[in-house]
Amino acid sequence: MNKGDNSEYSNPLYDDSKWLEVRIPNSWARYGLKGYSGFAWYRIKVSAKSLTAYQRQLSVSMGKVSDSYEIYVNGYLLGGNGKLPPDPAIDYDRHKTYPVPVNALADSPDVTVAVRVWKSSESGPSDGGLFEGSFLLGQTVVLVQKEILSSVPEIVLIFLFFLVAINQIQLYRRRHELKEYLWFALLGLDVALYSLMRSQFKYHLFNSFILSKEMEYLFLYIQPAIFIQFMWPLLNKKIPLTLRIYQFACATLAVLVVVTPGLWLNVRTIGWWELALIPVIFFSFYMIVWEAWNGHPEARTIAIGVFAVLLAGLNDIGVDRSLLHTPRVIHFGFAAFVVSMAISLSNRFTRIHKELDLLRQTLEKRVEERTTDLEEANRKLNKLDQMRTRFFANISHEFRTPLTLTIGPLENLIAGQHGEIQPSLKGMLEIALRNSRKILRFINQLLDLSRLEGGRMTLHYERGDLAAYCRQTVAAFTSLAERKQIDLGFTTEPEEIIFIFDRDAVDKILYNLIYNAFKFTPEKGKIWISLSAPNSDSVEIAVKDTGIGISKEILPHIFDRFYQGHERLTDEQEGTGIGLSLVKELVELHGGEVHVESQAGFGSMFSVRLRMQAEAPGVKQENREKGRDDFERGWLKSLSSGPAGPGAAELSSGPGQNNKERILVVEDPSFG
Ligand code: ADP
């Protein structure tokens, strides 16, 4: 090899005995020409004397030459790569095979190959010369075969990296929370693209040397950033700030080398990038080994892969810096890493599967235990339910029967059926009657609630004039209204509303609402009940009063069971908190809804909308009356039975309740 340029150097007869003896592939930096830019020539003379005519079909294979060259055989120019001055163009990546023309060998028994190399001062720190790949002179067929075979591992690896990327992306798509699979997919993709850019296959994609180099740098520079992004979370570690900065620098550099024109930035940053990579690789390796030592299930397998990358990376850095003269092996390092990752991920998969199996078994066991517990609890509940039913039956028997038996004679006594009684005694009897009715009402409400809760309350729908029915219920409050000097009004539009409804339920709904209105409306107030039929299959009943109203705070709770809104209630207002919850449940059972509008100090309005129900076939009022226990029918019935007490009003039922007269009297115990 010789520096300088002389056209004579291609001449096979030229005497090159004084030239420097070199081995290729190697950059000329190794032979004391570090940093040399300009021309240099390489020559080799091979004897072809013993070759047959067939064997003389020769070719020369050229690996990578920095930065451009021309090749001559026996003084014949075969071609070259890139362009030499005066109009130079760098292109040091492409492998080429040149067939030697027959006439080049015709006059000489020897083959003298001369390569005229030019190195630009612009290109990278790796020095010039025939620096990488294989440089061969041989039979054309043999060389072509060799070239094809040498590309097989590369293509297999590129394919493998792509496959890994697709596989991991697929895993990530199924489980988005497994971010490390996404990052490993990106790493695989990056390594695949980088390997492609390092291979000769890239020339099948595009021809521009500069563009291909820029891409290669991009994929190389971004690699450690992706690696960190993948590895740290995989080991359940938080990425430290220094590494975050390093990642950012890598990503920025990767973008910059692509957007800046030419390879100026690339060749000036690669050395620094490699230097910065060394501590990162060592640190990663250290961390993974540490994790493996501490028993991380995946770290051991990964450590082997990272070790391979570390060795390969150090080798290539050494090659770039002319410290080593081995081939570049980084893609084999990556391959080892990918394999280790694949093993580690499949280990992980198996482990997770095992854990899942265990979990399933534990779960099954727990479900079994819980089922037994539940069955036990259910048995207890059933027992409790039976006890409760018995309890309510007892209440009905033990309280209601004696109460009714008390109320009847009391009413008779007060009515004077057993002779005139003294006014003082009469007063005492009235107190006794009021309180007995109060207890009876409470018990009836409790029983209703219990029946509603147990789903045992069934409604019996019948066709009838709802307006007339409500008029009667309202009329029952007339005497009470008189005594409290309350203006009680009733309007209905239209006059007659033929509707299908449950009489008991409507009684209880209306009674409770009017009863509350009386409780919370002071003397000289106003209560009025209005009925309307907005369409043919629904009616609206509104109960308005000018009472104390309900504040915003308690309004949302008034339909809750046992809720009593107002504090400092008078004896008369004191209740049980059952009334409205019973109203709501009955209305809903009747396929309707209840609303309230109220303002503290200005009164309240409760509106009930009932929807038309299907009439129960063959149900007749008489049958129903007969079939039901009189006591179970509720408080209204019990209040209306027997002779009227003092102050009670007798009212005729108005038109048609199956032509049966209903006489309702409200002589409520609370309102003395
Ligand atoms: P109670 O038996 O206590 O009356 P309710 O369920 O019937 O139980 O009513 C719950 C609460 O709703 C009452 O304690 C009262 O605070 C309020 N409330 C009900 N109706 C009226 C009304 N017309 N005016 C003012 N407050 C009312």
Residues whose N, C-alpha, C, O or C-beta is under 5 A from the ligand:
A	BS01	ADP	N516 A517 F520 G547 G549 I550 I558 Y563 Q564 G565 H566 Q573 G575 T576 G577 I578 G579 L580 S581 S604
